[in-house]
Amino acid sequence: MARHTHSQGSKRSAHSSLTQDTDNTESILAKFSQAEKLEAQLSAIDDDKKAKRKLPAGTDQKAQGLRAKLCQVLIEVIVADPVMSHSKDASRRLWHSCFYSRVSELRMELSKEKSRAKKRQVSGGDVAGSEKIVSLVNERLKGSIKEALKLYEWLIDKMLKLLLPMSQSQSTNVSENSENDDYEHAVVAILYWSHLYMGDLLRYDESYKQAEETYLKSSKLYPGNGNPFNQLAVVAQSQDSLSAVALYYYARSMMATQAPSAMSDSNLKRLFTSNAKWLDEHAREDDSFSR
C-alpha cells in the first residue's frame, strides 16, 4: 500500500512539473510575441525617419517608451530561459533595438551639430548657440550610454550567478548532463555578446582602456570568434600611434578558427589607406617613404 501511494505521489509530482514547464514555455513564447510587435513598431518609426517623412508630435517619446517596454520584455525572457532566448537571438535583438539604434542616432546627430558649429565659427555666426546644442546632444548621448552600461553590468552579474550552481553540481544522468550543456552554452553565449556590446558602449564613450579590457573578456568566452579582435583593432585605430596594434588585431580577427569577422577585411584596407595618406602628408624630400 505504501509503495502504491508513493507511486501515485511520484506521478502527481511529475505531472505537476510537466504542467509548470509547459506554462513557463507558453509564458515565454507570449513574451517573445510581444517583443516582435514592439520591434515592428520601432522599425516602422525608424523607416519613417530614414525616409525623412514628417513625424507626428511626440514620436521620440513614443519610441523611447517602446524601447523601454521591449528592453524589459527581452531581459525577462533572457533571465527566465537562456536556452530559448539564445535560440531566438534575444541578445542581439536587445542590443540592436533597445540601445544600438538610439545611440547611433545620437552619435550621428552629435556629429552633424559639431560640423554646423565649426562652420558657424568659420563664418562668424552664433557660436555660443551652436555649442549649447552640441552640449545638449552630447549629454543625451552620455545618458543613453550610461543607462545601457548599467543594464549590461546587471545582466552579466545575473548570468554569472546562473553559472555558479552548475559548476558546483555533478550528475551521472546523460540526459541531465546534455540539458546542462545546452544551458551552460546558452549562458556563456549571452555573456559573450553582453561583454562585446558593453565594449562597444565604452568605445563610444571613448573609455578606450575599459573597452579594451571588456573586449578581451569577450574573446576569452568565445576564443574562435573574430569579432572581439576586430573591435580591439577599432579601439587601437581610434588612438594615435597604434596602427601596428590595429594591424595585429585585424589579422587575429581574420584568422579566427570558427567565425572570422566579415568586417576586418574592409577595415584593414581602410587602415592601409589611412596610413598611406599620412605618409604622403608627412613625407620629406629625403624620406625613403616619399613618393
N, C-alpha and C positions, 0 to 999 in steps of 0.2 A: 504493500500500500504506500509506503514511504517513497519507494522507487517511482511508482506511478505518479505520485504528487510532484516529485522532483522533476520528472519528465515533462509534466504539464507546465510546471513553472518555467522550465527552460524554453519550451515552445513559446509561451507567452512573452518571455523576455526577448527572444529572437524576433518575434513578430513586432513587438513594440519598437525594437531598434531599427528594423527594416522600415517601419512606417515613419519613424522620425527621420531617417536618412532620406526617404522619398520626399517628405515635407520640406526638408532643408534644400534638397536639389531643386524642387519646384520654386521655392522662395528665391533662390539664387538666379534661376533662369528668368524669373519675373523681373528681377533687378537688372539683368542684362538687357531684357526687352525695354525696360525703362531707359537704360543708358543709350540704347540705339535711337530712341525717339529724341532724347536730349541732344545727341550728336547730330542728328539730322537737322534739328532747329538751328544749332550753332553753325553747321555747314551752310545752311541757306543764308544766314546773315553774312558769313564770310564771302559767299558768292556775290551777294549784292554789293558788298564793299569793293571787291575786286572789279566788278563791272561798273563801279562808280555811280551806282543808282542812288537816287535821293532816298535817304533812310528816314523813317518816322522818328519823331522826337522820343527820346528815352531808349533808343536801340542799344546803346552801350550799356545802360543799366540792366536791360533785359538780358543781354549777352553775359554780363557779369553774374546775374542770378542763375542763368542756365549752367554756367561753368561751375558755380558753387554746388549746385544740385548734382551735377554729373560727377564731380570730384568726390562727393560724399558717397554716392552710389558705388562707384568703382573701388574706392577704398574699402567699403564694407564687404564687397564680394572678394576682393584680393585677400583680406584677412580671414574671411569665413571659409573660403575654399581656394587655396593657392593653385591646386591642380587644374580645376576648371578655369580659373582666371588666367592661368598660363596658356591653356589651350585656346582661349578666346582673345589672347593678345591684350589683356587688360592693362598691363604696364605701359605699353606703347600708347594705347588709347588715352590713358590718364595723362601721360606726358603731352601728347600732341594736342588734344582738345582742351585740356584744363590749363596748361602752362605755356607750352612752346608757341602756340599761335598768338597768344596775348603778348608774351614777352617779345616775340619777333615784331609784332605790330608796333609796340612801344619803341623798340630799338630803331626801327625804320623811321618812325615819327621824330625821334630824337636826332637822327642823322640829318633829316630834312631841315629841322629847326636850326641846327648848328650851321648848316650850309646857308640858310637865309640870314642868320645873324652875321656870318662872315661877309656876305655880300653887302649887307646894310652898313657894316663897319667900313668897308672899302668905299662905298658911295656916300658916306657921311650921314646915314639915316639914323633912325631911332634904335640905338644900340642897347640902351637900358631896357626897353620893352622887349627886345629880342632875347636878351639874356635872361629876363624873367620867365619867358615862355620856355626856354631851354631848361632852366632850373626846375620848373614845374613838371615838365615831361620826364626829366631825369629822376625826380622824386617819385613819380608814379612807377617808373621802371624799377627803381631800387626797392620800392614797397612790394611789387609783384614778385621780384626775385627772393626777397626775404621771406615772404609768405610761403613760396614754393619750397624753399630750403628747409623751413620748419617742418613742413609736411613730410618731406623725404627723410629727414632725420628721424621723425617719429616712425615712419614706415620701416626703415632699416632696423631700428631698435626692435620693432614688433616682429619682424621676420627672423631676426637673430634669436629672439626668445622662443619662437616656434621650433627652431632647430635644436635648441638645448635639450629638451626632453628626449628627442630621438637619439642624440649622441650618448645618452645615459642608459638607453634600453637596448637589449639584445633579444632577438626572437629566433626560434628554430623553425617556425612556421614559414614555409616557402611562399605561400600566398601573401601572408602578412609582410614578409620582407620585400616582396615585389611592390606592394602598395606603399611601403615606407620609402622605397627607392624613388617611386614616382613623386611622392610628396616632397622628399628632400630635393630632387631635381627641380621641381617647380619653385620651391622656396629659394634655392640658390639662384635660379634664373631671375626671379623677381629682385633679389639682392643685386645681381649683376646689372640689370637695367636701371635700378634705383641709383646705384653709385655712378653709372655712366651719365644719367640725366642730371644728377646733383653736380657732377663735374662740369657739365655744360653751364649750369646756372652760376657756378663760381667763376667760370671763364667769362661769362657775360658781365659779371660784377668786377672783372679784372683782378680777382683774387687768385692770381696765377699759381702761387705755391700750393694753396689748398686744392685748387683744381687738379694740379699735377698729382698730388697725394691721393685724391679721390679716384682719378682715372687709373692709377696703379693698383688700387684696391679692386677696381672693376676687372682689370686684366688678370688678377690672380683668381678671381671667381670663375672666369671663363678663358683659360690660357690660349685656347685655339682660335679665339675671335680677334680680328684685326681692328675693330672699331676703337677700343681704348687707345691703341697705339697711334691711330690716325688723329684722335683728339689730342693726344700728348704732343704730336707734331704741330698741330694748330696752335697749342699753347706756346710752344717754343718759337714758332714763327711770329707770334704776336709780340715777342720781346726782341730787343736789339741784340745783335751779335750771337744769335743762337741758331743760325741757319744749318750748321753742321748737326746740331741736336735734332732739328726738324727732319733733316735728311735721314738720320738714323731711325727715327720712329716711323717715318713713312715706309722705309724699307722693311721694318719689322711688321708693319701693318699689311703690306703686300705679300709678305712671306708667311703669314699666319696659316697654320696647318689645316684648320677646319673652315674658317669663314673669313677670308681676306676682305678688307674694306674696299668696296667698289669706288669710294671717293678718293682713295690715296693716289691713284694714277694721275688723275687730273690735278689734284693738289700739288703733287710733286712737280708736274710740268709748270705750274704757276710759280713754284719756288725757284726753279731754274730760270724762268723768265725774269722774275724779280731780281735775282742775283746778277743776271747778265745786264740788266738795266742799271743796277747800282754800279757795276764795274765800268760800264760805259760813262756814267756820270762822274765817276771819281778817278778815271784813268788819267795818268800823266803821260807826257810825251815819251819819257824814258821808261815807262812801265811796260813790262813784257805782256801784260794783260790788255793793253790798249789795242784798239782796232783801227 
